[in-house]
Amino acid sequence: MSKLKLDLHDIYNKGDQIDRALRDVLDEAARIRASQVEIIPGKGSGQLKKRVLRFLDQKEIRPLYHRVEKDSDNFGRIFVYFRWK
């Protein structure tokens, strides 16, 4: 099973690039049928993490993945899991 990782540290303040990066990593996950994507918004103020969660919760994005899990050990990580038929 393959896993992808998206680190948002470099573009944390560039809204359009954040959405594009999130969309790209989800598309790539679907293409290679990845089991998991790790998104790293970093710890900061928590605003970027909220933005990522809002993005994932959009009605056109939600069907693309199985579930989202916030890392209980590392506040700055979000895992997105996929289930392929």
N, C-alpha and C positions, 0 to 999 in steps of 0.2 A: 504494500500500500504506500502510495506516495503522499508526501505532505509538502505544503507550500508555506512560505513565510513572507509576511509583508511588514516591513519596518517603516513606520510613518514619521520617525524622528526628523528626517531631512525636509519634509514638506508640511510639517505640523501647522503652519500658518497660511497655507495656500489651498483654500477651499476647493477650487475646481480640480486641482491636481489630486486632492485626497479622494474625492468621489470617483475620479477616473481610475486611480490606483486600485481602489476597492473593487470597482466594476471589472477591471482587468484581471485581478487575482481570482475573482469568482468565475470569470469566463475561462481562465486557464485551468482552474480546478475542475470545471465541467469537462474541458477538453481532454485532460489526462485522467479524469475520474479519480481525483485525489480524495483521500479519506478525510483530510483535515487541512484547514488553513489556520495558521497562527498569525494574528494581527497584533502588532506592537504599537499602540498609540503612545506608550511611555507613561510615566507617572504624573508629571506636571500637575495642572489644576484639575484635571479630570474632564475638561471641556472636550478634548479630542476623543476621549473614550466615549463620552455621551454622543458625540457626532457619529462615530462609527456604529454605535448601537442603534441610533436613529436610522442611519443608512440601511443597516441590515433588516430593520423592521418595516421598511417600505413594502407596500403590498405587491409590487412587481419583483422585488428581490427575495422576499420571504420564501416563495416556493423553490428557490434554487438550492436551498440547503436543508439539512435535517434539524440541527439544533445549534444553539450558541451557548458557550460556557465561559464565564469569567474565571480567570485563574485565581483560586483562593490564596495561593502562596505569593503571587506576584500581581499586584494591582494593575500593572501596566501591560497585561496581556489578555487577549480574548481569543478563544478557540472557536472555529466554525467547523462543524462536522457535517459530512455528507453521507448519504446512503444511496448507493446506485443499484439499480435492478439488474 
